[in-house]
Amino acid sequence: MAITIHIPTPLRPFLDNQDTVTVDGEGAVGEVLRQLAAAHDDLGKHLFGADGALRNFVNVYVNEEDIRYQDGENTAVKSGDTISIVPSIAGGSGQASLSPAELARYSRHILIPDVGVPGQERLKASSALLIGAGGLGSPLALYLAAAGIGRIGIVEFDTIDETNLQRQILYGTSQVGQSKLQRATDRLRDLNPAITIEPVEEPLTSANALELFKNYDVVADGTDNFPTRYLVNDACVLTGKPNVYGSIFRFEGQISVFHHQGGPCYRCLYSEPPPPGLVPSCAEGGVLGVLPGVVGALQANEVIKVLLGIGDVAAGRLVIYDALKLNFRQLKLRRNPNCVVCGETPTVTELIDYEQFCGMPAFEGSGGGQAAAANGDGDGGIREIDVFELQARRERGDNFQLIDVREPWEADINQIDGAELIPLGELPDRLDELDQSASYVVHCKMGGRSATAVAQMQEAGFRDVVNLEGGINAWVDEIDPDQQSY
Ligand SMILES: [Zn+2]
């Protein structure tokens, strides 16, 4: 057995582009690194300052532990240990001193031996980027701001909707209709005026993600749609940032930290997204309001652990929380050497079109702020019309039947005049009520369930069936804004 040293990307050119090297021997970590530097031209000046000490923007871990919280350069390493060299916070010194007011504010943190004044200073010098200020983003942002992370970026461009208030605890009833980002920024600045909030009021896209991610130490994904999830993952791998991931559905949550110190990324777990329509979003499938609170708080905890270098970060494992049973299960995740983005020979070396890759728009999931985009010409041979075309057909008096495949409680909130309600679950048994030679337009809330219904009807022999793109949500937005939406 030898000592394994993980080399960060910026230093690999000095080591024949190796990502790990192994050395024999044991002793103090500082000595082991000096021997490594002596054997490779130019490496030394990147690791050690003129005074001979490790440069303060170079963090060194022995196994999972930051040596600054052990014996510094004298921390012992032995055969079988792993040394990780982690270049510190971009542009920062890694430490920022605390004012008396800050010492008082964070006193309950500072009392914890694992944090102390150095840990709190480190949080102040750190930065985190939150994608979305919705269900997951609310607790994430609140706890990270309260904890004193020095710089918090938030990407969000949605407005506050009444249906958000069941779980998005950053907002109040009097703020419905207002900008989430502006209200979140106000709330967080009030919560902790000692930190910097950096609002980014635009959707995260392949065009802006890399520039944005570069400026932060860690990224936390608070969105809940596949295009954004793959975009966040790939941008984190390409910029070398840890990706603190959370997802929620009904009563179940998942948490992991991807691409952390050589650990697996989201694509190692799921190289490709499920086919469109297979996995419903929270807006379609529902979510218990407390669930994003629990999962978002766990994400905040992982962000703090990553920044402080303490504890066992949820890298290389997927933690599954079942809110009904109140149990946590863990699955081991492994880095896939053939991973298309973080593997040995990656084929994804720049950001791609994630909406096309996932076959779906990055629409609003749990309030993650990725708004609806046009869905093109339907997927899998299903024809679609938009709400303007539906309106035109109605005005012309075209002969067609409108079918609503939502549940009765949804039809109690809003409806399109003349629609016949046949919930999707009843459709297969009720197809014989319908004339196969007639023309149909099928709608649901957002277009997902109705696409399934159109496919079922086509399969059963109906010839002229089209899906209403965007569902009744789009109808209310564009044609009939006096109706309640949900
Ligand atoms: Zn990977």
Residues whose N, C-alpha, C, O or C-beta is under 5 A from the ligand:
A	BS01	ZN	P264 C265 R267 C268 C339 C342 G343
